[in-house]
Amino acid sequence: MDREEFFLEVQKLALQMDDLIDRYDNREEVVCVFLTGSITEDEFGDTTVQAVYGMHVDNSDELESVLEFFRQVYENNQDLGDEPNWGDFLGDFGISLN
């Protein structure tokens, strides 16, 4: 599978996620932020990002909350050296995996 084919498939999945949100009429309740991509370096050392992304947030405060969530997950993952304990971490936000 080549890179273009991969990103077309990722795009299809992103559209399916968006359709799912609408099918359950959750557009006003769901925060959705995603990015799938690859970072490559050209022969001059410049980096480029090829990505499929999307977001549905109501305002910049909501976006900042999501970004802070990702920062904390990343930092916890770095501290642990492997997979974070999602149950404990999400529990800090009042989210249960049960």
N, C-alpha and C positions, 0 to 999 in steps of 0.2 A: 504494500500500500504506500503510495507516495504522499508527500506532505499536503498537496492540494486536496487529494481525496480524503485524507484525514480531517482537514479543516471543514470540508463540505459535510462530512458526517457529524462533526461537532456542532456545526450550524443547525443541522436538522434536529439534533437533540435539544438545542437551545430553543428552537421554535416549538418543539413538543412541550417543553417545560412551560413556555408562555401560554400555549393552548390549554395545558392542564390547569393553570391558575385561573384562566377565564372559564373553563368548563365547571370548575367548582365555585365560581363567582367569588373568588378571593382576592381580586385585584386591589381592593381597598385595605385588606388585612395583611397581605403578604409583602415582605421585603425580599427582593431577589437581586442579588449581585453575583455575577460570575465572570470569570476570565479564564480562558484556556488558550495558551499560546506557546510559542517557542522564541527564544532569544538566540540570535546568531550573530557572529562577528564576521565582517567582510575582510578582504585582504589588507585594508587600511587600518583595521582595528576598531572601526565604527560598529556599534551594535544596532541591530534592527529587531523589531518585535513584529511577529506575524501572529495575530490573535483573533479569536472570536470572543466577543464580550457583550454584556448587556446588564442593565440595571433597572430596577423599578423601586425607587425610594421617593417619599413624598417631599423631603426637604433636605437641606444640607446637614441639619442636626442628625437626622436618621442615617444619612450616609456616613457621617463621622462616627456614629455608634457602630456601624457595621465595620468600618475600617479599624476601629479600636479593637473590636472583637477579633479580627484577623491578626492584628499585631500581637495581641495577648496569646492567641493560639500559637503563633509562630515562636514567640519568646518562650512559652512553656515547652514547646517541642524542642527548642534548642537547649533548654535547661535539662530536660529529661534525657536527651540523646536518642530518643526513639519516639514511638507513637505516644501522644498525650492521652491521659485518661479523660476521654470525652465526657463520661458521666459526671465526674467531679467538676470538670471545667464548666460544663453547661449548667450544672446545678448552681454555680455561683451567679448565673444569670436568671435563675428561677425556671430553668428548662429541664424537664425530666425526659429521659429516654424510655421510660416505661409506658 
